Amino acid sequence: MPAIPIQKGDDRLAAAVRAAFMGGVLKVGALVVVLAGHPIEGGEGYPTIRVVRVGDGGRSCQPNG
């Protein structure tokens, strides 16, 4: 496992899910709510909220199905 699973240009929320997966906190198929204070997507004072399902290798997938 690489020490830092985040690469330059990665989506920060997807990278957080991948890091949690790599750390053993999340399993494939888990439904996750990810929150982040994002300067563009979230606007002033509002967090970005994303619901994802954890896919193979910790990839963030659409939560449906």
C-alpha positions in Angstrom: 0.0 0.0 0.0 1.4 3.4 -0.9 2.0 5.8 2.0 -0.2 8.5 0.3 -3.0 7.2 -1.9 -3.7 10.7 -3.2 -2.3 11.9 -6.5 -2.1 15.5 -7.6 -5.4 16.4 -9.4 -7.4 13.7 -7.7 -11.0 14.5 -6.6 -10.6 15.1 -2.9 -13.7 13.3 -1.8 -13.0 10.2 -3.9 -9.4 10.2 -2.5 -10.8 10.3 1.0 -12.9 7.3 0.3 -10.0 5.5 -1.3 -7.7 6.3 1.7 -10.3 5.0 4.1 -10.7 1.8 2.1 -6.9 1.3 1.9 -6.7 1.8 5.7 -9.3 -1.0 6.2 -12.1 1.3 7.5 -14.4 0.7 4.5 -15.3 -2.5 2.6 -16.4 -2.9 -1.0 -20.2 -2.3 -1.2 -20.4 0.0 1.8 -22.6 3.1 1.4 -20.7 6.2 2.5 -21.7 9.9 3.0 -18.6 12.1 2.4 -18.5 15.7 3.6 -16.0 18.4 2.7 -15.8 22.1 2.9 -15.0 22.8 -0.8 -14.2 26.4 -1.9 -16.0 26.1 -5.3 -18.5 23.2 -5.1 -19.7 24.0 -1.6 -19.8 27.8 -1.7 -19.3 30.0 1.3 -19.9 28.2 4.5 -21.7 25.2 3.0 -20.1 21.7 2.8 -20.1 19.5 -0.3 -22.1 16.4 0.5 -21.7 13.3 -1.7 -23.2 9.8 -1.2 -21.2 7.0 -2.8 -20.9 3.2 -2.8 -17.4 1.8 -2.3 -16.3 -0.1 -5.4 -13.3 -2.4 -6.2 -10.1 -0.9 -5.0 -11.9 1.8 -3.0 -13.3 3.5 -6.1 -16.3 5.8 -5.4 -19.3 4.6 -7.4 -22.9 5.7 -7.8 -24.9 4.6 -4.8 -27.8 3.1 -6.8 -28.3 -0.6 -7.2 
